[in-house]
Amino acid sequence: VVGSSEAEPARLFLQSASAAGVKNVLVACDGLVAALQGQGVTVVDASSDVPADASAASRVARLRWALVRRLVEHGYGVLSAAAPTHFVSDPFDALYRDADVEAMTVGWDDPSSYGYNHVIDDPSMGFTRFCHGSRIVGYEPRLFFAMPTAESERLARRMGERLGTAGSEGAARGGEAAGGSAYDRVARDEREAFVRELWLPSRNEYAHPGAVLRVMNYLCFVNSKVVARQSRVLSCPLVHSRALSGPVGHSRAISGPLRVRCWRGKASACSPRTSRCSCTLTTTQTSCPASGRPRASSRARPTRCASSPPPTPPRTPPR
């Protein structure tokens, strides 16, 4: 889904999809149809599917879920990626397709990506002083795969309803005063709604959509934290498919150096000075020249190359 101000990210998206050999691409536009036609992909104008009085960022978010719902209802599996997305090869080879939703994590290691046993110590409670709970960073709704199931359709419908309500509440609170720019506010609302619909149980009048979640491997669909911490020291080619999700300016800041590294083999392109970014990036691993291990497929679990160093020991995130 492409917003009216995302012409440059959309151009890079289509360029990388063409270079990666990804053919089944559908671009839904909110006012950029003429600028994106002739790129060899299907481009449709979906601006009439969302309210005209909503902000540009809110229109893109709500249009994303409306389109996902429509495709899932017709029996199509959907890999939804935001406009600032860059592919190096076909990302569908890295999907498992054994859950209703496969979502990218915003974590940076095993505990933050997949959850860990978080213990709170309260000595005043005596022998029951230790309180155990599961803690996880979160998921990125700008990159996920939805299987054509009733649960995925229900999740997409709930997300559209939540974002419509969140947009009304944000406008009532006063726009910028509600916390950052319109993009930041909508991104926060969408991520919070995504986590709530996937995690919170049924209660009282609320019924969980029932979608089963699989968290994408953070070493295959890697966010910018992992890239900054580990990718520059990996000794084998790390990229297979990657996607950025962030403000428009961030895509050019990080996609250029990573393209040089991934497509031209120049490891120094991802130096700390050029790859520092707060947006979300995903990558999937190819075969390692040292070990000869093949790339991941939908039936084979993606693994770390044998020549790669062990992951950085996890650190407890701040409270």
SVG drawing of the C-alpha trace seen along z (x, -y; Angstrom):
<svg xmlns="http://www.w3.org/2000/svg" viewBox="-20 -20 55 49">
<polyline fill="none" stroke="black" stroke-width="0.4" points="0.0,0.0 1.5,-3.3 0.5,-6.7 0.4,-10.0 3.8,-11.1 5.6,-7.8 6.6,-8.0 10.3,-7.6 10.0,-4.6 7.5,-3.0 10.0,-3.4 12.8,-1.7 10.3,1.0 9.4,1.8 13.0,1.7 14.1,4.1 11.2,6.4 12.1,6.6 15.7,7.3 14.7,10.0 12.5,11.7 9.3,11.2 6.5,11.2 3.3,11.4 3.2,7.8 0.0,5.8 0.4,2.1 -2.6,0.3 -2.2,-3.5 -3.8,-6.4 -3.2,-9.0 0.0,-7.8 -1.4,-5.6 -0.1,-7.6 3.4,-7.8 3.7,-4.0 2.2,-2.7 4.5,-1.1 6.6,0.7 5.6,4.2 3.3,4.7 -0.4,4.3 -1.3,0.9 -4.8,0.1 -6.3,-3.1 -7.9,-2.2 -8.4,-5.8 -12.1,-5.3 -11.9,-2.5 -11.0,-4.8 -12.6,-7.9 -11.5,-11.1 -11.3,-13.1 -8.6,-10.9 -5.0,-11.9 -2.6,-10.5 -0.9,-8.2 -4.2,-6.9 -5.5,-6.3 -2.5,-4.1 -2.8,-2.1 -6.6,-1.5 -6.2,-0.8 -3.6,1.8 -6.0,3.8 -9.0,3.3 -7.0,4.7 -5.6,7.7 -9.1,8.5 -10.5,8.5 -7.7,10.7 -7.9,13.2 -11.7,13.4 -11.0,14.5 -8.6,17.2 -5.2,15.5 -2.3,15.6 -1.0,12.0 2.5,10.8 1.8,7.2 4.8,4.9 5.0,1.1 6.1,-1.1 9.6,-1.7 10.4,2.0 13.4,3.5 13.7,7.1 16.9,8.9 15.2,12.2 11.8,13.9 10.6,13.6 8.0,16.3 10.7,19.0 11.3,18.1 7.6,18.5 6.4,21.5 2.6,21.1 1.7,23.1 -0.1,20.3 -2.8,17.7 -0.3,14.8 3.5,14.7 4.6,11.3 8.0,9.7 9.4,9.0 11.0,5.7 13.3,7.7 17.0,8.0 17.8,11.5 16.0,14.6 14.5,13.3 13.3,10.0 12.0,11.6 10.3,14.7 9.7,13.9 11.4,14.8 10.6,15.5 10.6,12.1 10.8,12.3 9.9,9.5 11.2,9.8 9.1,8.3 10.6,9.3 7.5,8.0 5.5,11.0 7.5,13.5 7.9,17.0 5.7,15.7 8.1,12.9 9.0,14.0 6.4,13.1 7.0,14.8 5.6,13.5 6.3,13.6 7.8,10.5 8.3,9.7 9.1,6.6 6.4,6.6 5.5,7.2 5.6,5.0 2.3,4.7 4.0,3.2 5.5,6.6 3.4,9.8 2.0,12.7 -1.6,13.7 -2.9,17.1 -6.4,17.3 -8.3,18.3 -11.3,17.1 -9.1,16.0 -6.9,13.9 -9.9,12.2 -11.3,11.5 -8.0,10.0 -7.9,7.7 -11.5,6.6 -10.7,5.9 -7.6,3.9 -9.5,1.7 -12.1,1.1 -9.4,0.3 -7.5,-2.1 -10.7,-3.9 -11.4,-4.4 -7.8,-5.3 -7.8,-7.9 -11.0,-9.6 -9.5,-9.6 -6.2,-11.1 -8.0,-13.9 -10.0,-14.6 -6.9,-14.9 -5.4,-17.5 -3.2,-16.0 0.4,-16.9 -0.3,-17.3 -1.3,-13.6 2.3,-12.6 4.6,-13.3 3.8,-13.6 0.8,-12.1 2.9,-9.3 4.3,-8.4 0.9,-8.5 -0.7,-6.2 2.3,-3.9 2.0,-3.7 -1.7,-3.1 -1.4,-0.4 1.4,1.5 -0.5,1.4 -3.7,2.6 -1.8,5.4 -0.2,6.7 -3.5,6.4 -5.5,8.4 -2.9,11.1 -2.1,11.4 -5.1,10.4 -7.5,13.3 -11.3,13.3 -13.0,11.6 -16.5,10.3 -18.0,9.1 -14.7,9.2 -13.8,12.3 -10.3,12.9 -10.1,13.2 -8.5,16.6 -5.5,16.0 -2.5,18.2 0.7,16.3 4.2,17.3 7.0,14.8 9.3,14.5 12.9,15.5 14.8,12.3 17.9,13.6 15.9,14.0 13.6,11.0 16.0,8.8 15.1,5.4 17.5,2.5 18.6,3.3 20.0,6.7 21.6,5.2 23.4,2.6 24.5,5.1 25.3,8.2 25.0,7.9 28.3,5.9 30.3,8.7 28.7,11.7 31.1,13.5 28.6,14.9 26.1,13.1 23.1,12.3 20.5,11.0 17.7,12.8 14.6,10.6 14.5,7.5 11.9,4.8 12.1,1.4 9.2,-0.1 9.7,-3.6 9.3,-7.3 10.0,-8.2 13.5,-9.7 14.8,-6.6 14.5,-4.3 17.1,-6.2 19.4,-6.5 19.7,-2.7 18.6,-1.0 21.5,-2.4 24.4,-1.1 22.6,2.3 22.0,2.6 25.7,2.0 26.6,4.7 23.9,7.2 24.1,6.9 27.7,5.9 29.4,7.7 31.0,4.7 31.0,5.5 32.2,2.0 29.0,0.4 27.2,1.2 29.5,-0.8 28.1,-2.2 28.1,-5.7 25.9,-4.8 23.6,-2.1 22.4,-3.9 18.6,-4.1 15.5,-3.8 13.3,-2.2 12.6,1.5 14.5,3.7 14.1,7.4 16.5,9.7 16.6,13.4 19.7,15.5 21.1,17.1 23.4,20.1 26.7,19.7 29.8,20.0 31.8,21.5 29.3,24.2 27.3,24.6 24.1,24.6 21.2,23.9 18.9,21.0 15.7,21.3 12.5,22.5 8.9,22.9 9.7,26.4 13.2,25.9 13.7,23.7 16.1,20.8 19.4,21.3 22.5,19.3 25.5,19.9 28.2,22.1 30.9,19.5 28.9,16.8 29.8,15.8 27.4,16.7 24.7,14.1 25.4,11.4 24.3,12.4 20.9,11.1 20.5,8.0 17.6,7.4 15.7,4.5 15.1,1.5 11.8,1.3"/>
</svg>
